[in-house]
Amino acid sequence: MATAADLVHQLKRKITIHARGSAEVSAAVRAGMDWIMHGNSMTPEVIEELANSKIPLVPTLLLLANIADYGSSVGVAGLVRDTVKRLLDRTAHTLHDAHHAGVTFMVGTDSGFAVTPYGEWHARELQLLRDFAGLSAAEALQAATTIPARALGMEGKLGTMRVGATADVLVLESDPLRDLSILLKPGGINAIIQGGRPIDTSDQEQEQRWRNLRSRTAPSGAVTFSTA
């Protein structure tokens, strides 16, 4: 793992890894990964190691939460739903401890499965970080903006409003610091500006979306915001 990370960094690229347990997370930290996915179960010692490293943790709670909350409506097996609910319970304890210890969190969603279709659920991850890790609304917004910018080597360009930045802006109907759900509500986003240019979203329903994978959860249909 350390050899892989070293080679990737020589090529001036970024490297990440799936690590759900303590041994895997600890090894990822020592190897120098740029961010770590999941971290569902970690000992206090590993949490401290991760916090001190400043390597961002990306829990990707969306896939698990959508299976637990909406899987029954699209035919996800009860055994799968129950297993995921138990995993979420264990994960919540770990992530709250990680937050208290000062671990850096970053947003990622595992979008692309039928229960997490592209373009539907991305903003829910911020709410889940609040609920399952104890982040404040401000911390959740930072986990979706300034922290990813730093991880991608674009600090000062993305996730900030300043002269010389990329000018990617969401104009919202209300203050997300008071209610993160505004990011999910239809009509909650008043305007999208990308690279300083307004984006016309009036015909977004006609846009072709990536096909959703049905693997792992084997649902009978897709879970969209309007049908959940």
Residue pairs with C-beta under 8 A, 6 or more apart in sequence:
1 17
1 27
1 28
1 31
1 33
2 30
2 31
2 32
4 15
4 31
5 15
5 31
5 32
5 33
5 34
6 32
8 14
8 15
9 15
9 32
14 34
14 35
14 151
14 152
14 153
15 33
15 34
16 33
16 34
16 35
16 36
16 37
16 58
17 24
17 28
17 31
17 33
17 36
17 37
18 24
18 37
18 38
19 25
19 27
19 28
19 36
19 37
19 38
19 39
20 38
20 39
20 40
20 41
21 40
21 41
21 42
22 41
22 42
22 43
22 45
22 46
25 36
25 39
25 42
25 46
25 49
25 50
26 46
26 49
28 36
28 55
29 36
29 46
29 49
29 50
29 53
29 55
33 55
34 55
34 151
35 55
35 56
35 57
35 58
35 106
35 151
36 50
36 55
36 56
36 57
36 58
37 58
37 60
37 108
38 58
38 59
38 60
39 50
39 57
39 59
39 94
39 95
39 98
40 59
40 87
40 90
40 91
40 94
41 90
41 91
41 94
42 50
42 94
42 97
42 98
44 97
44 101
47 94
47 97
47 98
47 101
47 103
48 101
50 57
50 98
50 101
50 103
51 98
51 101
51 102
51 103
51 104
54 104
55 104
56 104
56 105
56 106
56 147
56 150
56 151
57 98
57 103
57 104
57 105
57 106
58 105
58 106
58 107
58 108
59 91
59 95
59 105
59 108
59 128
59 129
59 132
59 133
60 108
60 109
60 110
60 125
61 88
61 91
61 125
61 128
61 129
61 132
62 109
62 110
62 111
62 116
62 121
62 122
62 124
62 125
62 128
63 109
63 110
63 113
63 115
63 116
64 84
64 87
64 88
64 91
65 88
65 124
65 128
65 132
66 115
66 116
66 121
66 124
66 223
66 228
67 76
67 80
67 81
67 84
67 115
67 217
68 81
68 84
68 85
68 88
69 228
70 115
70 223
70 228
71 80
71 81
71 84
71 115
71 217
71 219
71 223
72 78
72 81
73 223
73 227
73 228
74 114
74 115
74 219
74 220
74 221
74 222
74 223
75 218
75 219
75 220
75 221
76 115
76 217
76 218
76 219
77 218
80 217
88 132
91 132
92 131
92 132
92 133
95 129
95 132
95 133
95 134
96 132
96 133
96 134
98 105
98 133
99 105
99 133
99 134
99 135
100 134
104 147
105 129
105 133
105 135
105 139
105 143
105 147
106 143
106 147
106 148
106 151
107 125
107 126
107 129
107 140
107 143
107 144
107 147
107 148
108 125
109 116
109 121
109 122
109 124
109 125
110 116
111 117
111 118
111 120
111 121
111 122
112 118
112 210
112 212
112 213
113 212
113 213
113 214
113 215
113 216
113 217
114 212
114 213
114 214
114 217
114 219
114 221
114 222
114 223
115 217
115 219
115 222
115 223
116 212
116 223
117 209
117 212
117 222
117 223
117 224
118 209
118 210
118 212
119 209
120 223
120 224
120 225
121 184
121 223
121 225
123 180
123 183
123 184
124 184
125 144
126 137
126 140
126 141
126 143
126 144
126 180
126 183
127 140
127 180
127 181
127 184
129 135
129 139
129 140
129 143
130 136
130 137
130 140
130 180
135 143
137 176
137 177
137 178
137 180
138 177
140 180
141 176
141 177
141 180
142 159
144 159
145 158
145 159
145 160
146 155
146 158
146 159
146 160
147 159
148 158
148 159
149 155
149 156
149 157
149 158
149 159
149 160
152 158
154 166
156 162
156 164
156 165
157 164
157 165
157 166
158 165
158 166
158 168
161 169
166 195
166 196
167 193
167 194
167 195
167 196
168 193
168 194
168 195
169 191
169 192
169 193
170 183
170 189
170 191
170 192
170 193
171 189
171 190
171 191
171 192
171 193
172 182
172 183
172 188
172 189
172 190
173 182
173 185
173 187
173 188
173 189
173 190
174 182
174 188
175 182
176 182
176 183
181 188
182 188
183 189
184 225
186 225
186 226
191 198
192 198
192 199
192 201
193 199
212 222
